[in-house]
Amino acid sequence: TRPVGCGGVMEAMPGNSNQTARPEAPSVRAGRFTEQSTALIETLKKDDTNTSFLTNAYGRRSFITKAAVIGVGGTLLAACGTSTATTTSSTTKTVTGASVDLQVAALAASLENLAVSTYRSGLSAAIAGKLGTVPPAVANFAKTAMSQHKDHAKAWNSILIGAGYKTISASDPALNGVINADLGKIANVIDLAKLALNLEGVAAATYLEALYAISSPSARAIAATIQPVEMQHVAILNFVLGTYPVPNAFASTNGARPPGEARSLLLK
């Protein structure tokens, strides 16, 4: 038997009662995660009674039958049916000049940078007394989340650096102005929590969709290990706002950002 533990695989050695733990690579964990998720969804798709589940959880966009292609203007197109992975990859390179993996990494890094700046601005406002009374636990969460988003940005930038691109330190070009405008309107902790919740939700949805668009094991591993953390942030912010921390049975891709919109940030 090979019971899976937290971060490792236990293997029973023949003729030996002792068990030793062998660390499992992130890429292996991510690959197993996507394989299990794919198998689950395919099973549910065969059962007509579960049609509503698929519609609600995935917003009518099945990742199993979708090949992501970035078109002109950053529009995310769905190539379904008989399209092959080879055709999709070739089309993507021709249209964009950069692979989907790199575009996802660029978008993700810019989203993480935006999250860092949002929490930083919120903390600065709190220190300046602009948000009224801020519970210590909320301030600690903001500091921790900001630090984790910094780590996430570094992880995504490692994909870009490995492919010969420059580190991305800019924020998501489409959301930056909107978030900054909203930051100027916050008057208390509740306002800040609502803004952070929206941003965390977008990040979580984007990473869930990315798992079915990207192809390299390293990029999948990063997306698969960051997405649950964003969902944890969402749960905590829901709690701060007085709502149930985990309101949905399944994660959703509603609000996911199309990777092509951060294409301009890719610089050699």
Secondary structure, DSSP 8 states (H G I E B T S, - for coil): ---B-SSEEEEE-TT-S-EEEEE--HHHHHHHHHHHHHHHHHHHHT-GGGHHHHHHHHTT--SSS-EEEE-GGG-EEEE-TT--HHHHHHHHHHHHSS-HHHHHHHHHHHHHHHHHHHHHHHHHHHHTTTTS---HHHHHHHHHHHHHHHHHHHHHHHHHHHTT-----S--TTTHHHHHHHHTT--SHHHHHHHHHHHHHHHHHHHHHHTTT---HHHHHHHHHHHHHHHHHHHHHHHHTTS-S---SS---TT---GGGGGGG---
